[in-house]
């Protein structure tokens, strides 16, 4: 009987050790989830579904009390914000959520990849800001060009009318000069007759 009890204890201890090692492995896998694995989770997500998935993930992140689970949720959120199939990527939010992930993730196995990804997102975000500034400048230039074009057309019309007026005045003066010349010739002929 003692041998059976001892065998049961040994089996129980072995099962406990195996279960504990499985749980520890699960925790490590969950905490050290590479970005590629998270990306794969959303590979079939349709472009129109990103907004809802982001909102759902934000709600899940806000409800989490466990730091490592929240970190994983922030990683998912960063991937969703920057995913190539997302029709409205938000790189600023991706940077802030990847920073939250890095600060909440106590496991360092992913650190280099996360920092590299964060750096890339920061560069993309800066380029997006530059693009927005250039688009704003281009829009201002376009509006200024339209204003100058309208001003140019108005001035052209004004000067065309002025030229037409001066042309008519010039023709009138030429006609009057011709009449004066004719009168002068007549007067000269009359003077000759009088002498």
C-alpha positions in Angstrom: 0.0 0.0 0.0 2.8 2.3 0.8 4.4 1.6 -2.6 1.1 2.5 -4.3 0.8 5.7 -2.3 4.5 6.5 -3.1 3.9 5.8 -6.8 0.8 8.0 -6.8 2.8 10.8 -5.2 5.6 10.4 -7.8 3.1 10.4 -10.6 1.3 13.4 -9.1 4.7 15.3 -8.8 5.6 14.4 -12.4 2.3 15.5 -13.7 2.6 18.8 -11.7 6.1 19.4 -13.1 4.9 18.7 -16.6 1.9 21.0 -16.2 4.0 23.7 -14.6 6.5 23.6 -17.4 3.7 23.8 -20.0 2.3 26.8 -18.2 5.7 28.5 -18.0 6.3 27.8 -21.7 2.9 29.3 -22.5 3.7 32.4 -20.5 7.0 32.8 -22.3 5.4 32.3 -25.7 2.7 34.8 -24.8 5.1 37.4 -23.6 7.6 36.9 -26.4 5.3 37.1 -29.3 7.2 38.3 -32.3 5.6 41.0 -34.4 5.5 38.6 -37.4 3.2 36.2 -35.4 1.0 39.1 -34.5 1.0 40.3 -38.2 -0.1 36.8 -39.2 -3.1 37.0 -36.9 -4.4 39.9 -39.1 -3.4 38.6 -42.5 -6.9 37.7 -43.5 -8.5 40.9 -42.0 -10.4 42.8 -44.7 -9.4 46.5 -45.1 -12.8 47.7 -44.0 -12.6 45.7 -40.7 -9.5 47.4 -39.3 -11.4 50.3 -37.7 -13.6 47.9 -35.7 -10.7 45.7 -34.8 -8.7 48.7 -33.6 -11.6 49.8 -31.4 -12.1 46.3 -30.0 -8.4 46.0 -29.2 -8.3 49.5 -27.5 -11.3 48.4 -25.3 -9.4 45.2 -24.5 -6.2 47.1 -23.6 -8.1 49.4 -21.3 -9.7 46.5 -19.5 -6.5 44.5 -18.9 -4.9 44.6 -15.4 -2.0 42.1 -16.1 1.0 44.1 -17.5 2.2 41.3 -19.8 -1.2 40.7 -21.3 -1.7 44.5 -21.8 1.7 44.6 -23.4 0.7 41.9 -25.9 -2.5 43.9 -26.6 -0.5 47.1 -27.2 1.7 45.1 -29.7 -1.5 44.0 -31.5 -2.7 47.5 -31.6 0.6 48.8 -33.0 0.4 46.2 -35.7 -3.2 47.1 -36.5 -2.4 50.8 -36.8 0.6 50.2 -39.1 -0.7 47.2 -41.1 -0.2 47.5 -44.8 -3.8 46.5 -45.5 -5.2 49.2 -43.1 -6.8 51.8 -45.4 -6.1 54.6 -42.9 -2.8 53.7 -41.2 -2.0 55.9 -38.1 1.7 55.8 -37.7 1.7 58.2 -34.8 -0.6 55.9 -32.8 1.5 52.9 -33.8 4.6 54.6 -32.4 2.9 55.4 -29.1 1.5 51.9 -28.7 4.8 50.2 -29.6 6.4 52.4 -26.9 3.7 51.3 -24.4 4.4 47.7 -25.4 8.2 48.2 -24.9 7.6 49.8 -21.4 5.1 47.1 -20.3 7.0 44.1 -21.6 9.3 42.8 -18.9 10.8 40.1 -21.2 13.8 41.3 -23.2 13.8 38.7 -26.0 11.9 40.9 -28.5 13.7 44.2 -27.5 15.9 44.6 -30.6 13.1 43.8 -33.0 10.7 46.1 -31.2 13.2 49.0 -31.1 13.9 48.5 -34.8 10.2 48.5 -35.6 9.7 51.5 -33.4 12.5 53.4 -35.2 11.0 52.5 -38.6 7.6 53.7 -37.4 9.0 57.0 -36.2 10.7 57.6 -39.6 7.4 56.8 -41.4 5.6 59.1 -39.0 8.1 61.9 -39.6 7.8 61.4 -43.4 4.0 61.5 -43.0 4.3 64.8 -41.2 6.6 66.1 -44.0 4.2 64.9 -46.6 1.3 66.7 -44.8 3.3 69.9 -44.6 4.3 69.7 -48.3 0.6 69.0 -49.2 -0.4 72.0 -47.2 2.3 74.1 -48.9 1.2 72.8 -52.3 -2.4 73.7 -51.5 -1.4 77.2 -50.5 0.6 77.5 -53.7 -2.3 76.3 -55.8 -4.7 78.8 -54.1 -2.1 81.6 -54.6 -1.7 80.6 -58.3 -5.5 80.7 -58.7 -5.6 84.1 -57.1 -2.8 85.4 -59.3 -4.4 83.9 -62.4 -7.7 85.6 -61.6 -5.9 88.9 -60.9 -4.0 88.5 -64.1 -7.2 87.9 -66.1 -8.8 91.0 -64.4 -5.8 93.1 -65.2 -5.7 91.8 -68.8 -9.4 92.6 -69.3 -8.9 96.1 -67.7 -5.9 96.9 -69.9 -7.6 95.5 -73.0 -10.5 97.8 -72.4 -8.0 100.7 -71.8 -6.1 99.8 -75.0 -9.4 99.7 -76.9 -10.4 103.1 -75.5 -7.0 104.6 -76.3 -7.1 103.0 -79.8 -10.6 104.6 -80.4 -9.3 107.9 -79.0 -6.2 107.7 -81.3 -8.4 107.0 -84.3 -10.6 110.0 -83.4 -7.5 112.2 -83.0 -6.1 111.0 -86.4 -9.5 111.8 -88.0 -9.5 115.3 -86.3 -5.9 115.9 -87.5 -6.9 114.9 -91.0 -9.9 117.3 -90.8 -7.6 120.1 -89.5 -5.1 119.4 -92.3 -7.9 119.6 -94.8 -9.1 122.9 -93.2 -5.5 124.2 -93.3 -5.2 123.3 -97.0 -8.5 125.1 -97.7 -7.4 128.1 -95.8 -4.2 128.2 -97.6 -6.0 128.0 -100.9 -8.3 130.8 -99.9 -5.4 133.0 -98.9 -3.8 132.5 -102.2 -7.0 133.6 -103.9 -7.3 136.7 -101.8 -3.8 137.9 -102.6 
